[in-house]
Protein backbone atom coordinates (compact mmCIF):
# COMPACT_ATOMS: atom_id res chain seq x y z
CA UNK A 1 0.00 0.00 0.00
CA UNK A 2 2.80 2.35 0.83
CA UNK A 3 4.25 2.01 -2.68
CA UNK A 4 1.06 3.46 -4.21
CA UNK A 5 0.25 6.23 -1.75
CA UNK A 6 1.92 9.60 -1.32
CA UNK A 7 2.40 11.87 1.68
CA UNK A 8 -0.55 14.15 2.43
CA UNK A 9 -0.28 17.43 0.56
CA UNK A 10 2.10 16.10 -2.10
CA UNK A 11 1.90 18.79 -4.76
CA UNK A 12 2.97 16.45 -7.57
CA UNK A 13 0.72 13.41 -7.06
CA UNK A 14 -2.30 12.45 -4.98
CA UNK A 15 -1.28 8.79 -5.38
CA UNK A 16 1.13 6.71 -7.43
CA UNK A 17 -0.66 6.00 -10.68
CA UNK A 18 -0.04 2.68 -12.34
CA UNK A 19 -2.77 1.45 -14.64
CA UNK A 20 -6.46 1.74 -13.87
CA UNK A 21 -7.20 4.15 -11.01
CA UNK A 22 -9.00 1.55 -8.90
CA UNK A 23 -8.73 2.18 -5.14
CA UNK A 24 -7.25 -1.20 -4.26
CA UNK A 25 -5.13 0.54 -1.62
CA UNK A 26 -8.29 1.53 0.24
CA UNK A 27 -9.72 -1.97 -0.02
CA UNK A 28 -6.43 -3.47 1.18
CA UNK A 29 -6.29 -1.06 4.10
CA UNK A 30 -9.81 -1.98 5.15
CA UNK A 31 -8.70 -5.61 5.42
CA UNK A 32 -5.56 -4.63 7.32
CA UNK A 33 -7.59 -2.46 9.69
CA UNK A 34 -10.07 -5.25 10.39
CA UNK A 35 -7.19 -7.58 11.26
CA UNK A 36 -5.01 -5.24 13.32
CA UNK A 37 -7.06 -2.26 14.57
CA UNK A 38 -3.68 -0.52 14.67
CA UNK A 39 -4.03 3.16 15.48
CA UNK A 40 -0.48 3.73 14.19
CA UNK A 41 -1.35 2.30 10.77
CA UNK A 42 -4.57 4.28 10.74
CA UNK A 43 -2.76 7.54 11.58
CA UNK A 44 -0.21 6.89 8.87
CA UNK A 45 -2.43 5.65 6.03
CA UNK A 46 -5.73 7.49 6.49
CA UNK A 47 -4.44 10.90 5.25
CA UNK A 48 -2.78 9.22 2.25
CA UNK A 49 -5.83 7.18 1.36
CA UNK A 50 -8.15 10.15 1.86
CA UNK A 51 -6.01 12.14 -0.57
CA UNK A 52 -6.35 9.38 -3.17
CA UNK A 53 -10.11 9.19 -2.59
CA UNK A 54 -10.53 12.97 -2.97
CA UNK A 55 -8.65 12.87 -6.26
CA UNK A 56 -10.71 9.92 -7.52
CA UNK A 57 -13.88 11.76 -6.51
CA UNK A 58 -12.79 14.85 -8.45
CA UNK A 59 -12.42 16.95 -5.32
CA UNK A 60 -8.67 17.48 -5.10
CA UNK A 61 -6.25 19.58 -7.08
CA UNK A 62 -6.33 19.18 -10.82
CA UNK A 63 -8.50 16.06 -10.88
CA UNK A 64 -10.75 15.91 -13.93
CA UNK A 65 -12.81 12.97 -12.67
CA UNK A 66 -15.90 15.07 -11.86
CA UNK A 67 -16.60 16.93 -15.10
CA UNK A 68 -20.01 15.53 -15.97
CA UNK A 69 -23.10 17.61 -15.21
CA UNK A 70 -24.52 14.48 -13.59
CA UNK A 71 -21.54 14.37 -11.17
CA UNK A 72 -20.88 10.79 -12.25
CA UNK A 73 -17.16 10.14 -12.27
CA UNK A 74 -14.83 9.16 -15.09
CA UNK A 75 -11.09 8.72 -15.23
CA UNK A 76 -10.54 8.41 -18.97
CA UNK A 77 -8.15 11.38 -18.81
CA UNK A 78 -5.73 9.28 -16.78
CA UNK A 79 -6.04 5.85 -18.34
CA UNK A 80 -7.98 4.30 -21.21
CA UNK A 81 -9.19 1.55 -18.92
CA UNK A 82 -11.78 2.17 -16.22
CA UNK A 83 -11.37 -0.93 -14.16
CA UNK A 84 -8.93 -3.51 -15.45
CA UNK A 85 -10.87 -4.95 -18.38
CA UNK A 86 -9.11 -3.50 -21.41
CA UNK A 87 -10.90 -5.73 -23.89
CA UNK A 88 -14.42 -5.39 -22.50
CA UNK A 89 -16.43 -4.58 -25.67
CA UNK A 90 -18.33 -1.51 -24.37
CA UNK A 91 -15.12 0.02 -23.09
CA UNK A 92 -13.32 -0.65 -26.38
CA UNK A 93 -16.21 1.00 -28.19
CA UNK A 94 -16.06 4.10 -25.99
CA UNK A 95 -12.36 4.42 -26.80
CA UNK A 96 -12.59 3.73 -30.55
CA UNK A 97 -15.65 5.95 -30.99
CA UNK A 98 -13.98 8.70 -28.91
CA UNK A 99 -16.92 9.00 -26.52
CA UNK A 100 -14.86 9.59 -23.38
CA UNK A 101 -16.12 13.16 -22.95
CA UNK A 102 -19.74 11.99 -22.83
CA UNK A 103 -19.61 8.52 -21.28
CA UNK A 104 -18.81 7.49 -17.74
CA UNK A 105 -18.23 3.95 -16.51
CA UNK A 106 -20.45 3.33 -13.50
CA UNK A 107 -17.63 1.41 -11.82
CA UNK A 108 -15.65 4.62 -11.18
CA UNK A 109 -18.48 6.25 -9.24
CA UNK A 110 -19.18 2.97 -7.44
CA UNK A 111 -15.53 2.72 -6.34
CA UNK A 112 -15.59 6.31 -5.10
CA UNK A 113 -18.77 5.71 -3.10
CA UNK A 114 -17.43 2.50 -1.60
CA UNK A 115 -14.14 4.23 -0.76
CA UNK A 116 -15.97 7.03 1.00
CA UNK A 117 -17.90 4.53 3.10
CA UNK A 118 -14.71 2.68 4.03
CA UNK A 119 -12.88 5.85 5.00
GIUR-V996950 format. One record per pair of residues at least 24 apart in sequence whose ideal C-beta (glycine too) atoms are under 7 Angstrom apart, sorted by the first residue. I is the first residue (numbers start at 1). GAP is how many residues later the second one is. If there is no record, write none. Layout:
BEGIN
i=I gap=GAP
i=I gap=GAP
END
This chain:
BEGIN
i=1 gap=24
i=1 gap=27
i=1 gap=28
i=1 gap=44
i=5 gap=40
i=5 gap=43
i=5 gap=44
i=5 gap=47
i=6 gap=42
i=6 gap=45
i=7 gap=41
i=8 gap=39
i=8 gap=40
i=8 gap=43
i=14 gap=37
i=14 gap=38
i=14 gap=41
i=14 gap=46
i=14 gap=47
i=15 gap=36
i=15 gap=37
i=15 gap=40
i=17 gap=61
i=19 gap=60
i=20 gap=59
i=20 gap=61
i=20 gap=62
i=20 gap=63
i=20 gap=64
i=21 gap=35
i=21 gap=54
i=21 gap=57
i=21 gap=58
i=22 gap=61
i=22 gap=62
i=22 gap=89
i=23 gap=29
i=23 gap=30
i=23 gap=33
i=23 gap=88
i=23 gap=92
i=25 gap=24
i=25 gap=27
i=26 gap=27
i=26 gap=89
i=26 gap=92
i=26 gap=93
i=30 gap=88
i=49 gap=70
i=50 gap=69
i=53 gap=62
i=53 gap=63
i=53 gap=66
i=56 gap=55
i=56 gap=56
i=56 gap=59
i=57 gap=55
i=68 gap=36
i=72 gap=32
i=72 gap=37
i=73 gap=31
i=73 gap=35
i=73 gap=36
i=73 gap=39
i=74 gap=30
i=74 gap=31
i=74 gap=34
i=75 gap=33
i=76 gap=24
i=82 gap=25
i=82 gap=26
i=83 gap=24
END
